Amino acid sequence: MSTRQEQSRLWDRTRRRVQEEVVDAALALFLSQGFEETTVDQVVAAAGISRRSFFRYFGTKEDIVFGDLAEQGPVILDALRARSDDEPVWDALRHAFTVLSASTAPERGLAIGRLVAASPALRAAHLEKHLRWQDQLAPEVERRLGSGDDPPGLRGQAIVATALACLDAATAVWVDRGGEGGTAELERLCDRALAAVRDS
């Protein structure tokens, strides 16, 4: 490995570590005093960094909460494409969603869920994130099903939107229960929500 590659890897590790420290400090503030009520100046003071450094890592305050999750759309898509074409599409989506729980610690997932429930700004950002995921996932669902007699895109968009709504419903119940059972329970609730739609 070249010196340049080693320096790049060291920078990446340092960057991730600083981001994690900022996120931890920010989430603590958001939970204690509210997302809208917390300023960037308070976050940088708690994290011990400058405003300039903050904006090198995060474009907005919302990015602190959703930064990693917002980029998971392509990861979910890769997981969906890895499922057999013979697998029922609802099951394939359900298994693809498991990459989310693998990428976020249960404690952080619970904190994010509580913040989203309490903040109009975060609910709007959450919806925007899901719309991006929907656009990314719908073509693969459509490919699996075919459009039949429906207009192109209709079935894929409808199924992905419904699956994401089931994920949201499961997450809301899990958050209300204090995150008991960890990610295994969240995945079970997602199964139940998807089954309720699929079997009704």
Sequence and secondary structure as in RCSB ss.txt:
>XXXX:A:sequence
MSTRQEQSRLWDRTRRRVQEEVVDAALALFLSQGFEETTVDQVVAAAGISRRSFFRYFGTKEDIVFGDLAEQGPV
ILDALRARSDDEPVWDALRHAFTVLSASTAPERGLAIGRLVAASPALRAAHLEKHLRWQDQLAPEVERRLGSGDD
PPGLRGQAIVATALACLDAATAVWVDRGGEGGTAELERLCDRALAAVRDS
>XXXX:A:secstr
  HHHHHHHHHHHHHHHHHHHHHHHHHHHHHHH TTT  HHHHHHHHT  HHHHHHH SSHHHHHHHHHHTTHHH
HHHHHHTS TTS HHHHHHHHHHHHHHHS HHHHHHHHHHHHH HHHHHHHHHHHHHHHHHHHHHHHHHH  TTS
 TTHHHHHHHHHHHHHHHHHHHHHHHTTTTTHHHHHHHHHHHHHHHHHH 
